[in-house]
Amino acid sequence: MSDNNNNLNREDFIREIVKNDLSSGKHNAPITRFPPEPNGYLHLGHVKSICLNFGIANENLDSGSRCHLRFDDTNPSKEENEYVEAIKEDVKWLGFDWGEHLYFASDNFSQLFDWACHLIKENKAYVDDLNAEQIREYRGTLTTPGKQSPYRSRTIEENMELFEKMRAGNYSEGEKVLRAKINMSDPNMNLRDPVIYRIMKTNHHRTGNKWCIYPSYDFAHGQCDSIEGITHSICTLEFEQHRPLYDWFIDNLPVPHKPRQIEFSKLQPSYTLLSKRKLIEMVNENYVDGWDDPRMSTISGLRRRGYPPEALKIFCKSIGVTKFSGVTDVALLEHTVREYLNKIAERKMVVLNPIKLTITNWPDKDKYESMNAVNNPEDPDSGKRSIPFNGSVFIEADDFMENPPKKYFRLSPGSEVRLRYSYCIRCEEVIKDNEGNVIELLCTYDPDTLGKNPEGRKVRAAIHWVPFYESIDAEVRLYDRTFTSEDPSTEDDWRKCFNENALKVLENCKLEPSLKGSGHSQNFQFERKGYFCLDSKDSTKDKLIFNRTIALRDTWAKINKS
């Protein structure tokens, strides 16, 4: 853990840039932004960007720093207001607040149109009649230069007239585009006359049918940064090749401010899929139950599964911010979640596969005792809880074996164990149904063993239990890693490595009575079973449903070693 602690305290290269810009007087305060496109739900990869952008702002609040939330909504065919609201909820859940600074690229459509006209008037943009396939063909390759469109030589007047007609809706989708006039031989493919406006006769989630032409992401992004006064435009490494184009637009337009784009490596955890396109496929093809399914890598899925936002932030800080791409072992995330939950989660006793156990020498079935159980041994201030005990309980089926092997220390005929927080018991008789299934264990207890060991005997194991009469029925959903491939993004078809066993549903589980009033935001450790939370979507007052956040141990590491 020492290395992790060092990572938590180490300053990354982006923060060094920000610090130097402030000390040199280049900026008085860093102004950052988180700019998602509202075409899907945010996922684990976005958490790193959110933490970085809002984190830098929060660390410099004294100087007037802030982080904007901006929706880059320039593609109405894929964007919906549902995604806007979900993104806002996710950012707030992570503990960040944009305050008054909520923006949309669509707020700037008029200004972006005027700047496109400016490029035309400067003979730096032209209307092209080539279709998308022809544009790709003319662009060339990484080793061969492109060739100029036959429409590149149109006059400024002709281009202005055609662009105005594009705006007026006189042409069909794909019939014409507006391209920047840069260099068709540039080694950087992004500078070979990129498309900056295209015709899309689709209703926009905010502007409706006001526009039928829309700016490209590359054209809109930097200019929106400038309008908002962004100082450090922080994005992931795949946009590094787009930076010269980002700067070209800024340098060739009368923008009010010049931001600086800085790239960092995106988060790609192992056994995890982050592609929005593929996540949409998982939802649409019913591999999962919606965007917030706990098997999804979306923030809403992680929230429903019980991942605490604080653990996600600790994880992002521990992996650091670099320019080195690679897959991050998801075991580190799981370890971080376990470490955090171990400190804050109340312990509870839950039996997933119950067998009735009856103490035959219990004085009276109406005689009750209260067993004091520790809420969290990691937190002395958490106190204790009382669990009723009257000689009839449920135990876990796995804690009994009729014909045990050597060194089996749990319950078996004639053996003795301790019921956790309670007495030592001995199994005297096994009751079976007509099919030979064990349905009840008849045991005796030693009344002198409450809170102490029996004299002259060594009891090697303690097993958990829940009271028979006061227990709560519940459904428990055991979640595991969603994919069997270490890097599902490299598979030709993610469906081939989808883990069919990523969800196991257990009915008729038995819970200790203190769980009856559980809230959706609470995390629990079910003793010996893992960390769980109440399902925020399907659980009701009449039917409690708990989701396993994570197992107590990394079972995958054990499997890989075997």
ABEGO torsion letter per residue (X at the ends): XAAAAAAAABBBAAAAAAAAAAAAGABABBBBBBBBBBAEBBBAAAAAAAAAAAAAAAAAAAAGBBBBBBBBBABAAABBAAAAAAAAAAAAAAGBBAEABBBBAAAAAAAAAAAAAAAAAAGABBBBABBAAAAAAAAEBAABBBBBBAAAABBAAAAAAAAAAAAAGABBBGABBBBBBBBAABABAAABGBBABBBBBBBBAAAEAABABBBBAAAAAAAAAAAAGBABBBBBAAAAAAAAAAAAAAAABBBABBBBBBBBBBBBBBGBBABAAAAAAAAAAGABBEAABAABABAAAAAAAGBBAAAAAAAAAAAEBBABBEBBBAAAAAAAAAAAAAAABBBBBBBABBBBBBBAABABAABBBBBBBBABAABAAAEBBBBBBAGBBBBBAAABBABBBBGBABBBBGBBBBBBGBBBBBBABBBBBAAGBBABBBBBBBAAABGBBBBGBBBABBBBBBBAAABBBBBBBBBBBABABABAAABABAAAABBAAABBBBBGBBBBAAAAABBAABBBBBBGAEBBBBBAAABBAABBBBBBABBABBAAAAAAAX
